Amino acid sequence: MTESILVTGATGTVGQHAVSALANRDADITLGVRDPDSVRDDFASTGNLVAFDFTKPETWGTALTDVDRVFLVRPPVVDDSDITAFVDAAGRVGVSHIAYLSVLGAEKNPLIPHYRIEKHIVGVDVEHTFLRASFFMQNLLEVHRRDIVEHDEIFVPAGTGRTSFVDARDLGEVAAVVLTEPGHENRAYDLTGPEALDYNAVATIFSDVLGRSITYPQPSLLSFALRMRRHGKPLGFIAVMCGIYTTARLGLAARVTDDSRRLLDRQPRSMRDFVEDHADDFRRDK
């Protein structure tokens, strides 16, 4: 049976790859985006583009029309109360399954919104799958590219801690698997890459692939925050990033699991795979 699936954040870091993976499966895709006209040329042939915003409930009805399943991604700037209200609305209109992109360790950390959202989803009359993801490799491209290109540095305050980086492309494929294949209902998966690396090791991989020396200066949290402000990042974003890197500093981000490999039926992408695939994006002459 063909499933009708709403992908929220369809143009985002993970959402875009979920859309690509679902397009290769027997699924009717609804792409929820804030401004459909701005991406119509890129996604018009992929699925049904609809205006969608978690903070505007008036957009939810159209987005959820005839939808069986939802890939739920929380934008960092959206309050968890808006997400849980949307979950309630999805349950009321008969959505049968929500796959929620959470974070590794969310079930043990009541201080983060993902913990509260997971708990709320469990209490709603829908089947669910929690995709608890480790740190995205793509953050090195989307957040830290400038430091790598202009300063030959990976400038993050992670100390000597290791991180089990995961590629957003693999997360998108996993989302497509759990939303279109049976047996994943009311399950939680801890999704990591194949190895845990400290940032000295990451810098070595960048150096090898790019053919120039990339260093990891191990900045303090204060030095990192000051540089991010100089880059124009908002204080709220900086605070979130400091929290993420503190987790690594404390040695809490190194856990490697087998869930990605089992769901993908292959080894997940490594950091070297990621850097090789995006090498041109880290060239100085781009």
DRENLOKE-335043 format. One record per residue (C-alpha): residue number from 0; residue in three letters; x, y, z. Coordinates in Angstrom, 2 decimals. Layout:
% residues N
> NUM / ala / X / Y / Z
...
***
This chain:
% residues 286
> 0 / met / 0.00 / 0.00 / 0.00
> 1 / thr / 1.28 / 3.45 / -0.91
> 2 / glu / 1.86 / 5.57 / 2.19
> 3 / ser / 1.27 / 9.33 / 2.30
> 4 / ile / 4.08 / 10.91 / 4.31
> 5 / leu / 4.53 / 14.49 / 5.49
> 6 / val / 8.16 / 15.57 / 5.86
> 7 / thr / 8.54 / 18.61 / 8.08
> 8 / gly / 11.69 / 20.65 / 7.59
> 9 / ala / 11.85 / 19.20 / 4.09
> 10 / thr / 14.67 / 21.50 / 2.98
> 11 / gly / 16.71 / 21.14 / 6.17
> 12 / thr / 19.91 / 19.28 / 6.97
> 13 / val / 18.19 / 15.91 / 7.42
> 14 / gly / 14.80 / 16.58 / 5.85
> 15 / gln / 16.17 / 17.05 / 2.35
> 16 / his / 17.83 / 13.63 / 2.49
> 17 / ala / 14.68 / 12.02 / 3.87
> 18 / val / 12.80 / 13.44 / 0.88
> 19 / ser / 15.39 / 12.03 / -1.54
> 20 / ala / 15.28 / 8.60 / 0.10
> 21 / leu / 11.48 / 8.51 / 0.20
> 22 / ala / 11.31 / 9.50 / -3.47
> 23 / asn / 12.94 / 6.16 / -4.28
> 24 / arg / 10.23 / 4.26 / -2.38
> 25 / asp / 6.52 / 3.65 / -2.83
> 26 / ala / 5.39 / 6.77 / -0.99
> 27 / asp / 3.40 / 9.91 / -1.72
> 28 / ile / 5.40 / 12.75 / -0.19
> 29 / thr / 4.11 / 16.04 / 1.18
> 30 / leu / 6.90 / 18.53 / 1.73
> 31 / gly / 6.21 / 21.00 / 4.52
> 32 / val / 8.19 / 24.21 / 4.03
> 33 / arg / 7.74 / 27.80 / 5.15
> 34 / asp / 7.89 / 29.27 / 1.64
> 35 / pro / 6.98 / 26.78 / -1.09
> 36 / asp / 7.58 / 29.27 / -3.90
> 37 / ser / 11.24 / 29.65 / -2.95
> 38 / val / 11.98 / 25.94 / -3.50
> 39 / arg / 9.36 / 25.00 / -6.09
> 40 / asp / 11.88 / 24.54 / -8.90
> 41 / asp / 13.99 / 22.20 / -6.76
> 42 / phe / 11.24 / 20.01 / -5.32
> 43 / ala / 8.17 / 20.34 / -7.57
> 44 / ser / 8.71 / 16.91 / -9.16
> 45 / thr / 9.41 / 15.20 / -5.81
> 46 / gly / 6.12 / 15.64 / -4.01
> 47 / asn / 3.34 / 17.98 / -2.95
> 48 / leu / 4.77 / 21.26 / -1.67
> 49 / val / 2.71 / 22.94 / 1.06
> 50 / ala / 3.22 / 25.95 / 3.28
> 51 / phe / 3.94 / 24.73 / 6.79
> 52 / asp / 5.09 / 26.43 / 9.97
> 53 / phe / 4.99 / 24.96 / 13.48
> 54 / thr / 4.24 / 28.41 / 14.87
> 55 / lys / 1.24 / 28.91 / 12.54
> 56 / pro / -1.46 / 26.32 / 13.31
> 57 / glu / -3.49 / 27.62 / 10.38
> 58 / thr / -0.98 / 25.83 / 8.09
> 59 / trp / -1.31 / 22.45 / 9.77
> 60 / gly / -4.64 / 21.35 / 8.30
> 61 / thr / -3.56 / 21.48 / 4.67
> 62 / ala / -0.21 / 19.86 / 5.48
> 63 / leu / -1.90 / 16.96 / 7.28
> 64 / thr / -4.66 / 16.34 / 4.74
> 65 / asp / -4.77 / 12.61 / 3.85
> 66 / val / -1.39 / 12.05 / 5.52
> 67 / asp / -0.72 / 8.64 / 7.08
> 68 / arg / 2.75 / 9.21 / 8.53
> 69 / val / 4.97 / 12.12 / 9.55
> 70 / phe / 8.70 / 12.66 / 9.68
> 71 / leu / 8.93 / 15.18 / 12.51
> 72 / val / 11.95 / 17.47 / 12.78
> 73 / arg / 12.07 / 20.21 / 15.40
> 74 / pro / 13.65 / 23.46 / 14.17
> 75 / pro / 16.08 / 24.75 / 16.85
> 76 / val / 14.22 / 28.05 / 17.20
> 77 / val / 10.76 / 26.53 / 17.73
> 78 / asp / 9.46 / 26.01 / 21.25
> 79 / asp / 8.64 / 22.44 / 22.20
> 80 / ser / 5.08 / 23.48 / 23.10
> 81 / asp / 4.46 / 24.24 / 19.41
> 82 / ile / 5.80 / 20.81 / 18.46
> 83 / thr / 3.64 / 18.98 / 20.99
> 84 / ala / 0.55 / 20.92 / 19.90
> 85 / phe / 1.24 / 19.80 / 16.33
> 86 / val / 1.62 / 16.21 / 17.50
> 87 / asp / -1.79 / 16.44 / 19.16
> 88 / ala / -3.28 / 17.77 / 15.93
> 89 / ala / -1.71 / 14.94 / 13.93
> 90 / gly / -3.22 / 12.41 / 16.30
> 91 / arg / -6.66 / 13.99 / 16.02
> 92 / val / -6.74 / 13.79 / 12.22
> 93 / gly / -5.70 / 10.14 / 12.13
> 94 / val / -1.97 / 10.13 / 11.48
> 95 / ser / -0.89 / 6.59 / 12.32
> 96 / his / 2.88 / 6.89 / 12.74
> 97 / ile / 5.33 / 9.66 / 13.69
> 98 / ala / 9.08 / 9.23 / 13.22
> 99 / tyr / 10.72 / 11.90 / 15.36
> 100 / leu / 14.30 / 13.06 / 14.85
> 101 / ser / 15.61 / 13.24 / 18.40
> 102 / val / 19.12 / 13.32 / 19.86
> 103 / leu / 21.34 / 10.66 / 21.36
> 104 / gly / 20.62 / 10.30 / 25.08
> 105 / ala / 17.40 / 12.33 / 24.98
> 106 / glu / 15.56 / 9.79 / 27.13
> 107 / lys / 18.00 / 10.45 / 29.99
> 108 / asn / 18.16 / 14.24 / 29.84
> 109 / pro / 15.03 / 16.10 / 31.05
> 110 / leu / 16.76 / 19.44 / 30.48
> 111 / ile / 16.44 / 19.28 / 26.69
> 112 / pro / 13.24 / 19.76 / 24.65
> 113 / his / 13.66 / 16.41 / 22.88
> 114 / tyr / 13.05 / 14.61 / 26.18
> 115 / arg / 9.73 / 16.41 / 26.67
> 116 / ile / 8.68 / 15.92 / 23.06
> 117 / glu / 9.41 / 12.19 / 23.20
> 118 / lys / 7.38 / 11.83 / 26.39
> 119 / his / 4.48 / 13.70 / 24.82
> 120 / ile / 4.48 / 11.60 / 21.65
> 121 / val / 4.33 / 8.42 / 23.74
> 122 / gly / 1.14 / 9.74 / 25.36
> 123 / val / -0.63 / 10.39 / 22.04
> 124 / asp / -2.59 / 7.69 / 20.21
> 125 / val / -0.09 / 7.26 / 17.36
> 126 / glu / 2.67 / 4.77 / 16.74
> 127 / his / 6.11 / 6.29 / 16.97
> 128 / thr / 9.77 / 5.77 / 16.16
> 129 / phe / 12.46 / 7.85 / 17.85
> 130 / leu / 15.60 / 8.43 / 15.79
> 131 / arg / 18.11 / 9.51 / 18.42
> 132 / ala / 20.95 / 10.92 / 16.39
> 133 / ser / 24.52 / 11.73 / 17.30
> 134 / phe / 26.27 / 14.94 / 16.18
> 135 / phe / 25.79 / 15.67 / 12.45
> 136 / met / 28.93 / 15.66 / 10.30
> 137 / gln / 27.18 / 18.36 / 8.27
> 138 / asn / 27.63 / 20.82 / 11.16
> 139 / leu / 31.28 / 21.02 / 10.13
> 140 / leu / 30.07 / 22.27 / 6.75
> 141 / glu / 27.09 / 24.38 / 7.74
> 142 / val / 28.43 / 25.97 / 10.95
> 143 / his / 32.22 / 25.66 / 10.90
> 144 / arg / 33.12 / 25.89 / 7.21
> 145 / arg / 34.30 / 29.49 / 7.52
> 146 / asp / 36.92 / 28.65 / 10.15
> 147 / ile / 38.13 / 25.67 / 8.12
> 148 / val / 38.38 / 27.64 / 4.88
> 149 / glu / 39.71 / 30.95 / 6.22
> 150 / his / 41.79 / 29.84 / 9.21
> 151 / asp / 42.57 / 26.16 / 8.53
> 152 / glu / 41.06 / 25.40 / 11.94
> 153 / ile / 38.32 / 23.29 / 13.42
> 154 / phe / 37.42 / 25.80 / 16.10
> 155 / val / 35.11 / 24.00 / 18.53
> 156 / pro / 35.33 / 23.77 / 22.35
> 157 / ala / 35.15 / 19.98 / 22.60
> 158 / gly / 38.39 / 19.46 / 24.51
> 159 / thr / 39.79 / 15.96 / 24.05
> 160 / gly / 36.37 / 14.32 / 23.99
> 161 / arg / 35.37 / 11.95 / 21.24
> 162 / thr / 32.16 / 12.12 / 19.19
> 163 / ser / 30.37 / 9.37 / 17.23
> 164 / phe / 29.58 / 11.65 / 14.27
> 165 / val / 26.71 / 10.63 / 11.96
> 166 / asp / 26.08 / 11.71 / 8.38
> 167 / ala / 22.74 / 13.44 / 7.76
> 168 / arg / 22.40 / 11.50 / 4.51
> 169 / asp / 22.32 / 8.26 / 6.50
> 170 / leu / 19.72 / 9.73 / 8.86
> 171 / gly / 17.52 / 10.62 / 5.90
> 172 / glu / 17.77 / 7.05 / 4.61
> 173 / val / 16.95 / 5.65 / 8.05
> 174 / ala / 13.86 / 7.87 / 8.23
> 175 / ala / 12.67 / 6.47 / 4.91
> 176 / val / 13.23 / 2.91 / 6.14
> 177 / val / 11.25 / 3.27 / 9.37
> 178 / leu / 8.40 / 5.13 / 7.65
> 179 / thr / 7.91 / 2.69 / 4.79
> 180 / glu / 8.84 / -0.71 / 6.22
> 181 / pro / 7.04 / -2.64 / 8.98
> 182 / gly / 8.50 / -3.50 / 12.35
> 183 / his / 9.71 / -0.11 / 13.55
> 184 / glu / 6.61 / 1.01 / 15.40
> 185 / asn / 7.09 / 2.11 / 19.02
> 186 / arg / 10.84 / 1.67 / 18.81
> 187 / ala / 13.81 / 3.95 / 19.51
> 188 / tyr / 17.12 / 3.80 / 17.65
> 189 / asp / 20.45 / 5.32 / 18.68
> 190 / leu / 22.03 / 6.45 / 15.42
> 191 / thr / 25.76 / 7.03 / 15.19
> 192 / gly / 28.50 / 6.72 / 12.63
> 193 / pro / 30.93 / 3.79 / 12.58
> 194 / glu / 33.51 / 5.31 / 14.94
> 195 / ala / 34.09 / 7.88 / 17.68
> 196 / leu / 36.74 / 10.49 / 16.94
> 197 / asp / 38.26 / 13.37 / 18.84
> 198 / tyr / 38.73 / 16.60 / 16.92
> 199 / asn / 42.46 / 16.09 / 16.51
> 200 / ala / 41.60 / 12.96 / 14.53
> 201 / val / 38.97 / 14.90 / 12.56
> 202 / ala / 41.56 / 17.59 / 11.75
> 203 / thr / 43.96 / 14.89 / 10.54
> 204 / ile / 41.32 / 13.52 / 8.17
> 205 / phe / 40.64 / 17.02 / 6.82
> 206 / ser / 44.38 / 17.58 / 6.32
> 207 / asp / 44.81 / 14.29 / 4.47
> 208 / val / 41.85 / 14.82 / 2.17
> 209 / leu / 42.32 / 18.54 / 1.48
> 210 / gly / 46.10 / 18.39 / 1.11
> 211 / arg / 46.76 / 21.23 / 3.56
> 212 / ser / 47.25 / 21.39 / 7.31
> 213 / ile / 44.02 / 21.72 / 9.29
> 214 / thr / 44.50 / 22.10 / 13.03
> 215 / tyr / 42.38 / 21.77 / 16.13
> 216 / pro / 43.43 / 24.46 / 18.64
> 217 / gln / 41.13 / 23.24 / 21.44
> 218 / pro / 39.60 / 26.65 / 22.19
> 219 / ser / 37.88 / 27.42 / 25.46
> 220 / leu / 34.13 / 27.88 / 25.62
> 221 / leu / 34.67 / 31.64 / 25.98
> 222 / ser / 36.98 / 31.86 / 22.96
> 223 / phe / 34.50 / 29.86 / 20.90
> 224 / ala / 31.57 / 32.05 / 21.97
> 225 / leu / 33.47 / 35.23 / 21.13
> 226 / arg / 34.40 / 34.01 / 17.67
> 227 / met / 30.85 / 32.89 / 16.95
> 228 / arg / 29.62 / 36.37 / 17.92
> 229 / arg / 32.16 / 37.89 / 15.53
> 230 / his / 30.70 / 35.61 / 12.87
> 231 / gly / 27.28 / 37.10 / 13.64
> 232 / lys / 25.72 / 34.08 / 15.31
> 233 / pro / 22.88 / 34.84 / 17.79
> 234 / leu / 23.42 / 34.28 / 21.49
> 235 / gly / 20.80 / 31.55 / 21.71
> 236 / phe / 22.49 / 29.57 / 18.96
> 237 / ile / 25.89 / 30.00 / 20.62
> 238 / ala / 24.50 / 28.76 / 23.93
> 239 / val / 23.12 / 25.63 / 22.27
> 240 / met / 26.43 / 24.94 / 20.55
> 241 / cys / 28.35 / 25.39 / 23.80
> 242 / gly / 26.03 / 22.88 / 25.42
> 243 / ile / 26.58 / 20.37 / 22.63
> 244 / tyr / 30.36 / 20.69 / 22.80
> 245 / thr / 30.35 / 20.49 / 26.58
> 246 / thr / 28.74 / 17.07 / 26.20
> 247 / ala / 31.75 / 16.05 / 24.11
> 248 / arg / 34.20 / 17.64 / 26.56
> 249 / leu / 32.72 / 15.52 / 29.35
> 250 / gly / 33.13 / 12.32 / 27.37
> 251 / leu / 29.41 / 11.78 / 26.87
> 252 / ala / 29.28 / 11.83 / 23.05
> 253 / ala / 31.49 / 8.87 / 22.21
> 254 / arg / 29.01 / 5.99 / 22.26
> 255 / val / 28.96 / 4.00 / 19.00
> 256 / thr / 25.98 / 1.76 / 18.24
> 257 / asp / 25.05 / -0.77 / 15.56
> 258 / asp / 21.58 / 0.63 / 14.86
> 259 / ser / 22.55 / 2.63 / 11.76
> 260 / arg / 24.25 / -0.36 / 10.14
> 261 / arg / 21.30 / -2.67 / 10.83
> 262 / leu / 18.70 / -0.23 / 9.50
> 263 / leu / 20.72 / 0.72 / 6.42
> 264 / asp / 21.91 / -2.84 / 5.80
> 265 / arg / 25.38 / -1.40 / 5.21
> 266 / gln / 28.10 / 0.40 / 7.13
> 267 / pro / 27.19 / 4.04 / 7.83
> 268 / arg / 29.32 / 6.73 / 6.23
> 269 / ser / 32.58 / 7.59 / 7.98
> 270 / met / 34.07 / 11.02 / 8.60
> 271 / arg / 36.55 / 10.38 / 5.78
> 272 / asp / 33.65 / 9.57 / 3.45
> 273 / phe / 32.01 / 12.86 / 4.40
> 274 / val / 35.11 / 15.01 / 3.91
> 275 / glu / 35.95 / 13.35 / 0.59
> 276 / asp / 32.40 / 13.89 / -0.67
> 277 / his / 32.46 / 17.58 / 0.34
> 278 / ala / 36.12 / 18.36 / -0.30
> 279 / asp / 35.33 / 21.03 / -2.89
> 280 / asp / 33.17 / 22.88 / -0.35
> 281 / phe / 36.19 / 23.23 / 1.94
> 282 / arg / 38.57 / 24.51 / -0.73
> 283 / arg / 39.82 / 28.06 / -0.32
> 284 / asp / 39.07 / 28.93 / -3.94
> 285 / lys / 35.34 / 28.18 / -3.64
***
